[in-house]
Amino acid sequence: MAAVADGMKAWGVMRERAYAFALVLTEVTMPTLSGIELLSRIVASDECKNIPVISKLPFDVLPNFFSVLVDFS
């Protein structure tokens, strides 16, 4: 388990730990790398694209969030 304050740190921790996570919990609004950008990196990476992601997001972000999922499905 790891807790970090921003998306870029989250991505760094995932890489440092060889993507050995069973689940990622993220907020959409984060400094340096948004939750949507983090999700994009996760689903684009062969090493971690199968890690489930739960994201807290405001209603107005839904179209962008779903476009990421469609792009990588």
N, C-alpha and C positions, 0 to 999 in steps of 0.2 A: 504494500500500500504506500502511496505517496500523496502528499498534498502540496500544491504549489499555487502561487498567486497569479500567474499569467500563462497564456497559451504557449508561448515560446519555451518557458521553463518546463511546462508539461511535456512538450515534444522532446526536449532534451533529456528529461528523466526517462521517457519511454525508450529512447535510443540507448541511453546508458545501461538500462536494465534489459537490453536485448528484447524489448517489446513483450516482456513476460508479465503481462497483466491479464486478468480474467475479465475485467470490465473497466470502462472509462466513464466517469461522471464529469460532466463539464457544464459550464455556464456559457451562453452565447456571447455575452458581453464581457470580454476580458482584455486587459492591456497587451500590447505587443503582437499578439496573434489571437484573433477571435476564435470562438468555439466552432464557427463554420469553417474557418481556415484550418483549424486543428482537425476537424472531421475530414476535410478534404485530404489532408496529409495521411491520416489514418487509412482511409479507404483506398488511397492511391499506392500504399506501401504493401508489397507482397508479404512482408513479415508480420504485419498487424491488421490487415484488412478484415480479418475474421473476428477481431475483438469487438464485442458489443459496446455500443456507446449510448449512454443516456444523457440527454442534454436538456437543461432548463432554458426555455426560450420564450420570449414574448410573442404574442400573436402576430405582430407586424413583421416578424422575421421568417415566418413559415415559408413563404415562397422561395427565399434564398436557401433555406435549409433543405427543402425538398428538391431544389434544382441540383444540389450537391449529390444527393442520394441517387437521383435519376442519371446524372452524368457517369456515375461509377457502378451502376447496377448492370 
